[in-house]
Amino acid sequence: MKKYVVWVIGIWALGACGQSSSTPVEEADTQLATQVSIFSSKENQKEWVLHADFVNFENMQSATLKNPLLVLKQNGQDSARISGNTGTFDYAAQQVAIQGNAVLESLSEQARLTASAFFYDIAQDKIWSDTRTVITRGSARSVAINGVQTNSKLTKIIIKKHSTRLPKDASELKRASL
């Protein structure tokens, strides 16, 4: 059985200690923390780690993240990374959303995907995007107009609507094959 470890109490305490006395009354209930890591482990192996420079725990249902980095693991090794400008972590749904210049990099498959946002469902081990997604592997580039769906290892990528740019000439084709 998967055991999710979320250090909410420790993070809450850090946020409470970090509140300044000049905080407006309407913001006093907001819990803030910096340099936060949230992770899940199974059999003493981390399955994923979510890092963020700044976290706002608006309520105990979700967290708003600044500069999030989600590291997905396979057999204890980093297998993929998702980064972006902002994000959210929904505790109940066990879903992470990373938006703003979102980049998904597979370390094992040597692929890079870019989109406006990526979503990760922890329970289903599924990553997806709903908007235009550019898939780059080496010099080959494809565009999934309506997004993609994949597992955390990026071994199977389902393209919702596809567009491929073909090489312009023989020299570009030759460079692509190297």
Buried (B, 14 or more C-beta within 10 A) or exposed (E): EEEBEBBBEEBBEBBEEEEEEEEEEEEEEBBBBEEBBBBBBEEEEBBBBBBBEBBBBBEEEBBBBBBBBBBBBBEEEBBBBBBBEBBBBEBEEBBBBBBBEBBBBBBEBEBBBBBBBBBBBBEEBBBBBBBBBBBBBEEEBBBBEEBBBBBBBBEEBEBBEEEEEEBEEEEEEEEEEE
